[in-house]
Amino acid sequence: MTGFGKAEIQFENRNYILELRSLNSKGLELSCRLPAQFREIELHLKKIIGESLKRGKVDLSLNFENIDQPNARNINLAAVNQYIEQLSKIQDADRLELLKIAIKLPDTLKTEINDIDDKEIKTIEDLLRKALISLNEFRSHEGASLEEDFKIRLINLQTLIDQINKEDPERIEKIENKLKASLEELQIEIDQNRFEQELIYYIEKYDITEEKVRLSNHIEYFTNTMENPSSSGKKLGFIAQEMGREINTIGSKANHAGLQKIVIQMKDELEKIKEQLLNVL
């Protein structure tokens, strides 16, 4: 959701510059910095932004400069005279000296504010829409980069699942051998059929076949959701949560040093995916 958009236009004797900046946010947060004469259309500009952007912390900044002449500031004569009168009561001094002090005090200079007309409002609207196009293009380029990163992370996760599939038979065999060795140390007679039944029950508690299948399905679902042109950031976030649950369950059932190392790698890849999902609408 991070992005930047800028548009510039000349209208009559002014040059307008409008900038949009967006950062990550769960909802849409808008703030505007506008010249005083444009405050009356702030809500209207926010509405236009809301129609184009669904999420993000968006800052709008609008500035203008006069082309023919600089922005002139007028002297507030009433304020200056009042300051001089008050200063003269404090210190008996030459009026010119008091003027030098008064002119530096607040509200002695004021900028002439002219009302805006419909043509100027339409110009600002067009400028905003151009900046929104620029910002959305910026977001699209970032989205393409994120998509490539997601694909790499998902391939890494599937590769780690394949590694688990190779390690798993050895893990089950070690569990069986460990149980048999423990019983042999006891040096007691056992019912072999009962032992086999208990062994199957015990190994089923450590079986991770369902978790591996579900995790692979989530990876495929994540990939398919990415290809959907509509906004899907929240949906991808839910899928990532489900992926995390399966990885955690595999880790809790692993009972094997090799599998635990793979699970740690999986968590690392998934964490990187979750971090980048904050940038997806």
Secondary structure, 3 states (H helix, E strand, C coil): CCEEEEEEEEECCEEEEEEEEEECCCCEEEEEECCHHHHHHHHHHHHHHHHHCCCEEEEEEEEEEECCCCCCEEECHHHHHHHHHHHHHHCCCCHHHHHHHHCCCCCCEEECCCCCCHHHHHHHHHHHHHHHHHHHHHHHHHHHHHHHHHHHHHHHHHHHHHHHHHHHHHHHHHHHHHHHHHHHHHCCCCCHHHHHHHHHHHHHHCCCHHHHHHHHHHHHHHHHHHCCCCCCHHHHHHHHHHHHHHHHHHHHHHCCHHHHHHHHHHHHHHHHHHHHHCCCC
